[in-house]
Amino acid sequence: MRGGSVAVVGGSIAGSAFAGAAARLGAERVVVLERSPGRLEDRGVGICTHNDRFDELVRAGHLATDTRRHRLTVRRWVTRGPAGEGDGPDGRGRLLWDQPFPFHSHHWAVLWQALREHTPEQVEYRLGTTVTAVGGDEEGAWVEEADGGRHPYDLVIGADGYRSVVRDAVCPQAAPEFAGYVCWRGSYDTALLAQLPGGAGAWPEEECITVCYRGGQVVIYRIPGLAPGSTQVNWVFYAPTPAWLRLDGPTSIPAGTLTDARLDGLRQLAERHLPPYWAGVVTLTPRERTFLQPVYDLATPHRTAGRLLIGGDAATVVRPHNTSGAVKALQDAHAFEQAGQAVNAGNAVNAGNAGRAAGSWSALLAAYDRERSAAGRELVDLGRKLGRAQVTDAPDWSAMGESAMVAWWQHQVTGSGGFGGHALGRTEPSPSPSPSPRP
């Protein structure tokens, strides 16, 4: 694909990764069209990458070795004792299992900034640009912007998230499906933990906490702060759908917009179901850092049509239980780049053949579609399985102990190969190694 023009719709993690891949493949012009008018540093969501997946992406050139991250080593599963009994003197709950957890955690904006800094200089970012429609055929593609202008490109990549305009053109029949529950989310500076009994010291920095209750769970871990050397608390609270939430289509309730009554409902939920310390961790969150996301999933039947391509959440919406969202987006971009490199190598061998340019785009798109469509479906299937096991059809946590937890976890992940994301470049599903109890 050397030469030619590429438009990337969406400038977040997936968009930045695809833009960098297109530039490295030799595209003459790469334009990123991001609807947000400002920079994206205010997106404070925490995300995680498995240590092995992170190292693979560094070796492949998609991440820098010095990308700021927080090291996690253990996932501590806990629950409340009967009627609050058994929460322990520190109020942290009854231990179910200390699960080995070799992951890095990231602040979304810090990881995004690292990708932006790694993007080749020739990539043009156009902020405040809303794409209203896309289209094309085997000969080319076009993008229509909010001002009515229509602009031609050789390739249009949709990295515009779960409400993707590009997906509507590639797979008009595909739409995110509501999973039947929601996740409340929040983050704030760890200095606020000093307000809790025991302060920050009651919670070791390397622990990812999962608090289980009938009908949901809360996952809590630290992430890097925006300022180097700082850390933040990040939590995801899976819960039944509030009665006030109206779902007329894929949506979310942004940070800072929740009313006092709705925030009070979250506080009551935390105090009713969580051990005291973890309820305090959740309720410390400022209004401007608290938001709500209904949980969706989606696996598109294909990822390309003509000269259109989709990746990231535009192609596959996976429930957060997989801990694979950022890895999935970066691996999509990697597969695109690998397909382009193969095409470029073939073109070098067959230079001068008539029709080579048109055939190159078709070959690239077909190779990408083969590589990532199946992997995306596997991740969605695993997310659904984890969601049932941990939220909608969860076991009686009061009856669970370490040996039961190990067997329960093995049943979920055996054969999937997808918890934390598949190994980079794998061609067949491979079973995930199941964690064993800590000694």
BAVO-659846 format. One record per residue (C-alpha): residue number from 0; x, y, z; residue in three letters. Coordinates in steps of 0.5 Angstrom, whole numbers. Layout:
REM residues N
pt pos->NUM	east->X	north->Y	up->Z	code->ala
...
This chain:
REM residues 439
pt pos->0	east->0	north->0	up->0	code->met
pt pos->1	east->6	north->5	up->-1	code->arg
pt pos->2	east->3	north->11	up->-3	code->gly
pt pos->3	east->-4	north->13	up->-3	code->gly
pt pos->4	east->-9	north->17	up->2	code->ser
pt pos->5	east->-12	north->14	up->9	code->val
pt pos->6	east->-17	north->17	up->13	code->ala
pt pos->7	east->-18	north->15	up->20	code->val
pt pos->8	east->-24	north->16	up->23	code->val
pt pos->9	east->-23	north->17	up->31	code->gly
pt pos->10	east->-17	north->19	up->34	code->gly
pt pos->11	east->-17	north->15	up->41	code->ser
pt pos->12	east->-12	north->9	up->42	code->ile
pt pos->13	east->-15	north->5	up->36	code->ala
pt pos->14	east->-14	north->11	up->32	code->gly
pt pos->15	east->-7	north->13	up->34	code->ser
pt pos->16	east->-5	north->6	up->33	code->ala
pt pos->17	east->-8	north->5	up->26	code->phe
pt pos->18	east->-5	north->12	up->24	code->ala
pt pos->19	east->2	north->10	up->26	code->gly
pt pos->20	east->1	north->3	up->22	code->ala
pt pos->21	east->-1	north->7	up->16	code->ala
pt pos->22	east->4	north->12	up->16	code->ala
pt pos->23	east->10	north->6	up->17	code->arg
pt pos->24	east->7	north->2	up->11	code->leu
pt pos->25	east->8	north->8	up->7	code->gly
pt pos->26	east->2	north->12	up->6	code->ala
pt pos->27	east->3	north->18	up->3	code->glu
pt pos->28	east->-2	north->22	up->7	code->arg
pt pos->29	east->-5	north->20	up->13	code->val
pt pos->30	east->-11	north->24	up->17	code->val
pt pos->31	east->-14	north->23	up->23	code->val
pt pos->32	east->-21	north->26	up->24	code->leu
pt pos->33	east->-23	north->26	up->31	code->glu
pt pos->34	east->-30	north->29	up->33	code->arg
pt pos->35	east->-27	north->32	up->40	code->ser
pt pos->36	east->-25	north->39	up->39	code->pro
pt pos->37	east->-20	north->39	up->45	code->gly
pt pos->38	east->-15	north->34	up->47	code->arg
pt pos->39	east->-17	north->27	up->50	code->leu
pt pos->40	east->-13	north->27	up->57	code->glu
pt pos->41	east->-19	north->28	up->61	code->asp
pt pos->42	east->-21	north->21	up->59	code->arg
pt pos->43	east->-19	north->18	up->66	code->gly
pt pos->44	east->-21	north->11	up->65	code->val
pt pos->45	east->-17	north->5	up->68	code->gly
pt pos->46	east->-15	north->0	up->63	code->ile
pt pos->47	east->-10	north->-6	up->64	code->cys
pt pos->48	east->-5	north->-10	up->60	code->thr
pt pos->49	east->-2	north->-17	up->61	code->his
pt pos->50	east->5	north->-17	up->62	code->asn
pt pos->51	east->6	north->-22	up->56	code->asp
pt pos->52	east->2	north->-18	up->52	code->arg
pt pos->53	east->5	north->-11	up->53	code->phe
pt pos->54	east->12	north->-14	up->52	code->asp
pt pos->55	east->10	north->-17	up->45	code->glu
pt pos->56	east->7	north->-10	up->43	code->leu
pt pos->57	east->14	north->-7	up->45	code->val
pt pos->58	east->18	north->-12	up->41	code->arg
pt pos->59	east->13	north->-10	up->35	code->ala
pt pos->60	east->14	north->-3	up->36	code->gly
pt pos->61	east->7	north->-1	up->38	code->his
pt pos->62	east->9	north->1	up->45	code->leu
pt pos->63	east->15	north->4	up->48	code->ala
pt pos->64	east->19	north->1	up->54	code->thr
pt pos->65	east->18	north->7	up->58	code->asp
pt pos->66	east->11	north->8	up->57	code->thr
pt pos->67	east->8	north->9	up->64	code->arg
pt pos->68	east->4	north->4	up->68	code->arg
pt pos->69	east->3	north->1	up->75	code->his
pt pos->70	east->5	north->-6	up->77	code->arg
pt pos->71	east->0	north->-11	up->79	code->leu
pt pos->72	east->2	north->-18	up->82	code->thr
pt pos->73	east->-5	north->-21	up->85	code->val
pt pos->74	east->-12	north->-20	up->84	code->arg
pt pos->75	east->-15	north->-21	up->91	code->arg
pt pos->76	east->-22	north->-24	up->91	code->trp
pt pos->77	east->-27	north->-22	up->97	code->val
pt pos->78	east->-34	north->-22	up->99	code->thr
pt pos->79	east->-38	north->-19	up->105	code->arg
pt pos->80	east->-39	north->-24	up->111	code->gly
pt pos->81	east->-46	north->-26	up->113	code->pro
pt pos->82	east->-50	north->-19	up->115	code->ala
pt pos->83	east->-43	north->-16	up->115	code->gly
pt pos->84	east->-40	north->-21	up->120	code->glu
pt pos->85	east->-33	north->-23	up->118	code->gly
pt pos->86	east->-31	north->-17	up->114	code->asp
pt pos->87	east->-24	north->-17	up->119	code->gly
pt pos->88	east->-22	north->-12	up->123	code->pro
pt pos->89	east->-19	north->-7	up->117	code->asp
pt pos->90	east->-26	north->-8	up->114	code->gly
pt pos->91	east->-23	north->-11	up->108	code->arg
pt pos->92	east->-28	north->-17	up->107	code->gly
pt pos->93	east->-27	north->-25	up->107	code->arg
pt pos->94	east->-22	north->-27	up->103	code->leu
pt pos->95	east->-24	north->-32	up->97	code->leu
pt pos->96	east->-17	north->-33	up->93	code->trp
pt pos->97	east->-11	north->-29	up->92	code->asp
pt pos->98	east->-10	north->-30	up->85	code->gln
pt pos->99	east->-4	north->-29	up->81	code->pro
pt pos->100	east->-5	north->-23	up->77	code->phe
pt pos->101	east->1	north->-21	up->72	code->pro
pt pos->102	east->-2	north->-15	up->69	code->phe
pt pos->103	east->0	north->-7	up->68	code->his
pt pos->104	east->-5	north->-2	up->70	code->ser
pt pos->105	east->-5	north->4	up->65	code->his
pt pos->106	east->-9	north->11	up->66	code->his
pt pos->107	east->-13	north->11	up->59	code->trp
pt pos->108	east->-10	north->18	up->57	code->ala
pt pos->109	east->-3	north->17	up->59	code->val
pt pos->110	east->-3	north->11	up->55	code->leu
pt pos->111	east->-6	north->15	up->49	code->trp
pt pos->112	east->-1	north->20	up->50	code->gln
pt pos->113	east->5	north->15	up->49	code->ala
pt pos->114	east->2	north->13	up->43	code->leu
pt pos->115	east->1	north->20	up->40	code->arg
pt pos->116	east->8	north->21	up->42	code->glu
pt pos->117	east->10	north->15	up->38	code->his
pt pos->118	east->6	north->17	up->32	code->thr
pt pos->119	east->10	north->19	up->26	code->pro
pt pos->120	east->10	north->26	up->25	code->glu
pt pos->121	east->7	north->26	up->18	code->gln
pt pos->122	east->0	north->24	up->21	code->val
pt pos->123	east->-5	north->30	up->21	code->glu
pt pos->124	east->-9	north->30	up->27	code->tyr
pt pos->125	east->-16	north->34	up->25	code->arg
pt pos->126	east->-19	north->35	up->32	code->leu
pt pos->127	east->-27	north->38	up->32	code->gly
pt pos->128	east->-28	north->34	up->26	code->thr
pt pos->129	east->-35	north->30	up->26	code->thr
pt pos->130	east->-36	north->25	up->20	code->val
pt pos->131	east->-43	north->24	up->19	code->thr
pt pos->132	east->-42	north->19	up->13	code->ala
pt pos->133	east->-37	north->14	up->9	code->val
pt pos->134	east->-38	north->10	up->3	code->gly
pt pos->135	east->-34	north->7	up->-3	code->gly
pt pos->136	east->-33	north->1	up->-7	code->asp
pt pos->137	east->-27	north->-3	up->-9	code->glu
pt pos->138	east->-24	north->3	up->-13	code->glu
pt pos->139	east->-24	north->8	up->-7	code->gly
pt pos->140	east->-27	north->11	up->-1	code->ala
pt pos->141	east->-30	north->18	up->2	code->trp
pt pos->142	east->-32	north->21	up->8	code->val
pt pos->143	east->-37	north->26	up->9	code->glu
pt pos->144	east->-36	north->31	up->14	code->glu
pt pos->145	east->-41	north->35	up->18	code->ala
pt pos->146	east->-41	north->41	up->14	code->asp
pt pos->147	east->-43	north->37	up->8	code->gly
pt pos->148	east->-36	north->37	up->5	code->gly
pt pos->149	east->-34	north->30	up->2	code->arg
pt pos->150	east->-27	north->28	up->1	code->his
pt pos->151	east->-24	north->22	up->-3	code->pro
pt pos->152	east->-19	north->17	up->0	code->tyr
pt pos->153	east->-16	north->11	up->-2	code->asp
pt pos->154	east->-18	north->8	up->5	code->leu
pt pos->155	east->-22	north->10	up->11	code->val
pt pos->156	east->-21	north->6	up->17	code->ile
pt pos->157	east->-26	north->6	up->23	code->gly
pt pos->158	east->-23	north->7	up->30	code->ala
pt pos->159	east->-29	north->11	up->32	code->asp
pt pos->160	east->-32	north->7	up->38	code->gly
pt pos->161	east->-38	north->3	up->39	code->tyr
pt pos->162	east->-43	north->8	up->36	code->arg
pt pos->163	east->-39	north->8	up->30	code->ser
pt pos->164	east->-41	north->11	up->23	code->val
pt pos->165	east->-36	north->7	up->19	code->val
pt pos->166	east->-39	north->0	up->22	code->arg
pt pos->167	east->-46	north->3	up->20	code->asp
pt pos->168	east->-43	north->3	up->13	code->ala
pt pos->169	east->-39	north->-4	up->13	code->val
pt pos->170	east->-44	north->-8	up->17	code->cys
pt pos->171	east->-51	north->-4	up->17	code->pro
pt pos->172	east->-54	north->-10	up->21	code->gln
pt pos->173	east->-49	north->-10	up->27	code->ala
pt pos->174	east->-51	north->-6	up->33	code->ala
pt pos->175	east->-48	north->-7	up->40	code->pro
pt pos->176	east->-53	north->-11	up->45	code->glu
pt pos->177	east->-54	north->-9	up->52	code->phe
pt pos->178	east->-52	north->-15	up->57	code->ala
pt pos->179	east->-57	north->-13	up->62	code->gly
pt pos->180	east->-53	north->-10	up->67	code->tyr
pt pos->181	east->-49	north->-3	up->68	code->val
pt pos->182	east->-42	north->-1	up->70	code->cys
pt pos->183	east->-41	north->5	up->75	code->trp
pt pos->184	east->-34	north->8	up->74	code->arg
pt pos->185	east->-30	north->13	up->78	code->gly
pt pos->186	east->-22	north->15	up->79	code->ser
pt pos->187	east->-19	north->20	up->84	code->tyr
pt pos->188	east->-12	north->22	up->87	code->asp
pt pos->189	east->-10	north->16	up->92	code->thr
pt pos->190	east->-9	north->22	up->97	code->ala
pt pos->191	east->-16	north->22	up->98	code->leu
pt pos->192	east->-15	north->15	up->101	code->leu
pt pos->193	east->-12	north->18	up->108	code->ala
pt pos->194	east->-19	north->20	up->110	code->gln
pt pos->195	east->-21	north->12	up->111	code->leu
pt pos->196	east->-19	north->8	up->117	code->pro
pt pos->197	east->-12	north->5	up->116	code->gly
pt pos->198	east->-11	north->10	up->110	code->gly
pt pos->199	east->-8	north->8	up->103	code->ala
pt pos->200	east->-3	north->3	up->107	code->gly
pt pos->201	east->-9	north->-2	up->109	code->ala
pt pos->202	east->-9	north->-3	up->101	code->trp
pt pos->203	east->-2	north->-6	up->98	code->pro
pt pos->204	east->-1	north->-2	up->92	code->glu
pt pos->205	east->0	north->-9	up->88	code->glu
pt pos->206	east->-7	north->-11	up->89	code->glu
pt pos->207	east->-12	north->-11	up->84	code->cys
pt pos->208	east->-19	north->-12	up->89	code->ile
pt pos->209	east->-25	north->-16	up->86	code->thr
pt pos->210	east->-31	north->-15	up->91	code->val
pt pos->211	east->-36	north->-20	up->90	code->cys
pt pos->212	east->-44	north->-20	up->92	code->tyr
pt pos->213	east->-50	north->-23	up->89	code->arg
pt pos->214	east->-52	north->-19	up->83	code->gly
pt pos->215	east->-45	north->-16	up->81	code->gly
pt pos->216	east->-38	north->-14	up->83	code->gln
pt pos->217	east->-33	north->-9	up->84	code->val
pt pos->218	east->-26	north->-9	up->81	code->val
pt pos->219	east->-21	north->-4	up->84	code->ile
pt pos->220	east->-14	north->-2	up->83	code->tyr
pt pos->221	east->-9	north->3	up->82	code->arg
pt pos->222	east->-7	north->7	up->76	code->ile
pt pos->223	east->-1	north->12	up->74	code->pro
pt pos->224	east->-4	north->19	up->75	code->gly
pt pos->225	east->-3	north->24	up->69	code->leu
pt pos->226	east->3	north->27	up->73	code->ala
pt pos->227	east->9	north->23	up->73	code->pro
pt pos->228	east->10	north->20	up->80	code->gly
pt pos->229	east->3	north->20	up->82	code->ser
pt pos->230	east->-2	north->15	up->82	code->thr
pt pos->231	east->-10	north->14	up->82	code->gln
pt pos->232	east->-15	north->10	up->85	code->val
pt pos->233	east->-20	north->7	up->79	code->asn
pt pos->234	east->-26	north->2	up->80	code->trp
pt pos->235	east->-31	north->-1	up->76	code->val
pt pos->236	east->-38	north->-3	up->80	code->phe
pt pos->237	east->-42	north->-8	up->76	code->tyr
pt pos->238	east->-49	north->-7	up->78	code->ala
pt pos->239	east->-56	north->-8	up->76	code->pro
pt pos->240	east->-59	north->-3	up->71	code->thr
pt pos->241	east->-62	north->3	up->75	code->pro
pt pos->242	east->-69	north->4	up->74	code->ala
pt pos->243	east->-68	north->11	up->72	code->trp
pt pos->244	east->-64	north->9	up->66	code->leu
pt pos->245	east->-67	north->9	up->59	code->arg
pt pos->246	east->-64	north->5	up->54	code->leu
pt pos->247	east->-66	north->7	up->47	code->asp
pt pos->248	east->-59	north->6	up->44	code->gly
pt pos->249	east->-52	north->5	up->46	code->pro
pt pos->250	east->-51	north->11	up->51	code->thr
pt pos->251	east->-47	north->13	up->57	code->ser
pt pos->252	east->-48	north->18	up->63	code->ile
pt pos->253	east->-42	north->22	up->63	code->pro
pt pos->254	east->-38	north->24	up->69	code->ala
pt pos->255	east->-40	north->30	up->72	code->gly
pt pos->256	east->-48	north->29	up->70	code->thr
pt pos->257	east->-50	north->25	up->75	code->leu
pt pos->258	east->-55	north->28	up->80	code->thr
pt pos->259	east->-55	north->28	up->88	code->asp
pt pos->260	east->-61	north->23	up->88	code->ala
pt pos->261	east->-57	north->18	up->83	code->arg
pt pos->262	east->-50	north->19	up->87	code->leu
pt pos->263	east->-54	north->17	up->93	code->asp
pt pos->264	east->-57	north->11	up->90	code->gly
pt pos->265	east->-49	north->9	up->88	code->leu
pt pos->266	east->-47	north->10	up->95	code->arg
pt pos->267	east->-53	north->6	up->98	code->gln
pt pos->268	east->-51	north->0	up->93	code->leu
pt pos->269	east->-44	north->1	up->96	code->ala
pt pos->270	east->-46	north->1	up->103	code->glu
pt pos->271	east->-51	north->-5	up->102	code->arg
pt pos->272	east->-46	north->-10	up->99	code->his
pt pos->273	east->-39	north->-8	up->100	code->leu
pt pos->274	east->-34	north->-9	up->106	code->pro
pt pos->275	east->-34	north->-2	up->109	code->pro
pt pos->276	east->-27	north->0	up->107	code->tyr
pt pos->277	east->-28	north->-2	up->100	code->trp
pt pos->278	east->-35	north->2	up->100	code->ala
pt pos->279	east->-31	north->8	up->103	code->gly
pt pos->280	east->-26	north->7	up->97	code->val
pt pos->281	east->-32	north->8	up->92	code->val
pt pos->282	east->-36	north->13	up->96	code->thr
pt pos->283	east->-30	north->18	up->96	code->leu
pt pos->284	east->-30	north->19	up->89	code->thr
pt pos->285	east->-32	north->26	up->87	code->pro
pt pos->286	east->-38	north->27	up->82	code->arg
pt pos->287	east->-34	north->30	up->77	code->glu
pt pos->288	east->-30	north->23	up->77	code->arg
pt pos->289	east->-36	north->19	up->77	code->thr
pt pos->290	east->-40	north->16	up->71	code->phe
pt pos->291	east->-44	north->10	up->69	code->leu
pt pos->292	east->-44	north->6	up->63	code->gln
pt pos->293	east->-49	north->0	up->61	code->pro
pt pos->294	east->-45	north->-6	up->59	code->val
pt pos->295	east->-45	north->-8	up->51	code->tyr
pt pos->296	east->-42	north->-13	up->47	code->asp
pt pos->297	east->-42	north->-14	up->39	code->leu
pt pos->298	east->-38	north->-18	up->34	code->ala
pt pos->299	east->-39	north->-16	up->27	code->thr
pt pos->300	east->-39	north->-22	up->22	code->pro
pt pos->301	east->-34	north->-18	up->18	code->his
pt pos->302	east->-29	north->-12	up->18	code->arg
pt pos->303	east->-28	north->-10	up->11	code->thr
pt pos->304	east->-33	north->-7	up->5	code->ala
pt pos->305	east->-30	north->-4	up->-1	code->gly
pt pos->306	east->-24	north->0	up->1	code->arg
pt pos->307	east->-27	north->1	up->8	code->leu
pt pos->308	east->-24	north->-2	up->15	code->leu
pt pos->309	east->-26	north->-2	up->22	code->ile
pt pos->310	east->-22	north->-4	up->28	code->gly
pt pos->311	east->-22	north->-3	up->36	code->gly
pt pos->312	east->-29	north->-2	up->39	code->asp
pt pos->313	east->-32	north->0	up->32	code->ala
pt pos->314	east->-31	north->-8	up->30	code->ala
pt pos->315	east->-31	north->-11	up->37	code->thr
pt pos->316	east->-35	north->-9	up->43	code->val
pt pos->317	east->-32	north->-14	up->49	code->val
pt pos->318	east->-35	north->-14	up->56	code->arg
pt pos->319	east->-29	north->-11	up->61	code->pro
pt pos->320	east->-29	north->-17	up->65	code->his
pt pos->321	east->-24	north->-20	up->59	code->asn
pt pos->322	east->-18	north->-14	up->61	code->thr
pt pos->323	east->-17	north->-14	up->54	code->ser
pt pos->324	east->-20	north->-8	up->51	code->gly
pt pos->325	east->-13	north->-4	up->50	code->ala
pt pos->326	east->-9	north->-10	up->47	code->val
pt pos->327	east->-15	north->-12	up->43	code->lys
pt pos->328	east->-15	north->-5	up->39	code->ala
pt pos->329	east->-7	north->-5	up->39	code->leu
pt pos->330	east->-7	north->-12	up->36	code->gln
pt pos->331	east->-12	north->-10	up->31	code->asp
pt pos->332	east->-7	north->-4	up->28	code->ala
pt pos->333	east->-2	north->-9	up->29	code->his
pt pos->334	east->-5	north->-14	up->24	code->ala
pt pos->335	east->-7	north->-9	up->19	code->phe
pt pos->336	east->1	north->-7	up->19	code->glu
pt pos->337	east->3	north->-14	up->18	code->gln
pt pos->338	east->-2	north->-15	up->12	code->ala
pt pos->339	east->1	north->-9	up->9	code->gly
pt pos->340	east->8	north->-11	up->10	code->gln
pt pos->341	east->6	north->-17	up->6	code->ala
pt pos->342	east->3	north->-14	up->1	code->val
pt pos->343	east->9	north->-9	up->0	code->asn
pt pos->344	east->13	north->-15	up->0	code->ala
pt pos->345	east->9	north->-18	up->-6	code->gly
pt pos->346	east->9	north->-11	up->-10	code->asn
pt pos->347	east->16	north->-11	up->-9	code->ala
pt pos->348	east->17	north->-18	up->-13	code->val
pt pos->349	east->12	north->-16	up->-18	code->asn
pt pos->350	east->13	north->-9	up->-19	code->ala
pt pos->351	east->11	north->-7	up->-26	code->gly
pt pos->352	east->5	north->-12	up->-26	code->asn
pt pos->353	east->-2	north->-8	up->-29	code->ala
pt pos->354	east->-7	north->-7	up->-24	code->gly
pt pos->355	east->-2	north->-8	up->-18	code->arg
pt pos->356	east->-5	north->-2	up->-14	code->ala
pt pos->357	east->-12	north->-4	up->-14	code->ala
pt pos->358	east->-10	north->-11	up->-12	code->gly
pt pos->359	east->-6	north->-9	up->-7	code->ser
pt pos->360	east->-11	north->-6	up->-3	code->trp
pt pos->361	east->-16	north->-12	up->-4	code->ser
pt pos->362	east->-11	north->-17	up->-1	code->ala
pt pos->363	east->-9	north->-12	up->5	code->leu
pt pos->364	east->-16	north->-12	up->7	code->leu
pt pos->365	east->-18	north->-19	up->6	code->ala
pt pos->366	east->-12	north->-21	up->10	code->ala
pt pos->367	east->-14	north->-17	up->16	code->tyr
pt pos->368	east->-21	north->-19	up->16	code->asp
pt pos->369	east->-19	north->-26	up->16	code->arg
pt pos->370	east->-14	north->-25	up->22	code->glu
pt pos->371	east->-18	north->-21	up->26	code->arg
pt pos->372	east->-25	north->-23	up->25	code->ser
pt pos->373	east->-25	north->-30	up->29	code->ala
pt pos->374	east->-21	north->-27	up->34	code->ala
pt pos->375	east->-26	north->-22	up->36	code->gly
pt pos->376	east->-31	north->-27	up->36	code->arg
pt pos->377	east->-27	north->-31	up->41	code->glu
pt pos->378	east->-26	north->-25	up->45	code->leu
pt pos->379	east->-34	north->-23	up->45	code->val
pt pos->380	east->-36	north->-30	up->47	code->asp
pt pos->381	east->-31	north->-30	up->53	code->leu
pt pos->382	east->-33	north->-24	up->55	code->gly
pt pos->383	east->-40	north->-26	up->55	code->arg
pt pos->384	east->-38	north->-33	up->59	code->lys
pt pos->385	east->-34	north->-29	up->64	code->leu
pt pos->386	east->-40	north->-24	up->65	code->gly
pt pos->387	east->-45	north->-30	up->67	code->arg
pt pos->388	east->-40	north->-33	up->71	code->ala
pt pos->389	east->-39	north->-27	up->75	code->gln
pt pos->390	east->-45	north->-23	up->75	code->val
pt pos->391	east->-51	north->-25	up->72	code->thr
pt pos->392	east->-51	north->-33	up->74	code->asp
pt pos->393	east->-45	north->-32	up->79	code->ala
pt pos->394	east->-44	north->-37	up->85	code->pro
pt pos->395	east->-46	north->-37	up->92	code->asp
pt pos->396	east->-40	north->-33	up->94	code->trp
pt pos->397	east->-41	north->-35	up->102	code->ser
pt pos->398	east->-40	north->-42	up->100	code->ala
pt pos->399	east->-34	north->-41	up->96	code->met
pt pos->400	east->-26	north->-42	up->98	code->gly
pt pos->401	east->-20	north->-42	up->95	code->glu
pt pos->402	east->-20	north->-49	up->92	code->ser
pt pos->403	east->-27	north->-48	up->89	code->ala
pt pos->404	east->-25	north->-41	up->86	code->met
pt pos->405	east->-19	north->-44	up->83	code->val
pt pos->406	east->-24	north->-50	up->80	code->ala
pt pos->407	east->-29	north->-44	up->78	code->trp
pt pos->408	east->-24	north->-40	up->74	code->trp
pt pos->409	east->-21	north->-46	up->70	code->gln
pt pos->410	east->-28	north->-47	up->68	code->his
pt pos->411	east->-29	north->-40	up->65	code->gln
pt pos->412	east->-22	north->-39	up->62	code->val
pt pos->413	east->-20	north->-46	up->59	code->thr
pt pos->414	east->-19	north->-47	up->52	code->gly
pt pos->415	east->-21	north->-39	up->51	code->ser
pt pos->416	east->-14	north->-36	up->50	code->gly
pt pos->417	east->-17	north->-30	up->51	code->gly
pt pos->418	east->-17	north->-27	up->58	code->phe
pt pos->419	east->-12	north->-21	up->58	code->gly
pt pos->420	east->-12	north->-22	up->50	code->gly
pt pos->421	east->-9	north->-27	up->45	code->his
pt pos->422	east->-2	north->-28	up->44	code->ala
pt pos->423	east->0	north->-23	up->39	code->leu
pt pos->424	east->0	north->-26	up->32	code->gly
pt pos->425	east->-3	north->-33	up->34	code->arg
pt pos->426	east->-7	north->-36	up->28	code->thr
pt pos->427	east->-11	north->-42	up->32	code->glu
pt pos->428	east->-14	north->-41	up->39	code->pro
pt pos->429	east->-10	north->-43	up->45	code->ser
pt pos->430	east->-12	north->-45	up->52	code->pro
pt pos->431	east->-10	north->-40	up->57	code->ser
pt pos->432	east->-6	north->-42	up->63	code->pro
pt pos->433	east->-10	north->-43	up->69	code->ser
pt pos->434	east->-7	north->-39	up->75	code->pro
pt pos->435	east->-6	north->-44	up->81	code->ser
pt pos->436	east->-7	north->-42	up->88	code->pro
pt pos->437	east->-1	north->-38	up->91	code->arg
pt pos->438	east->3	north->-42	up->96	code->pro
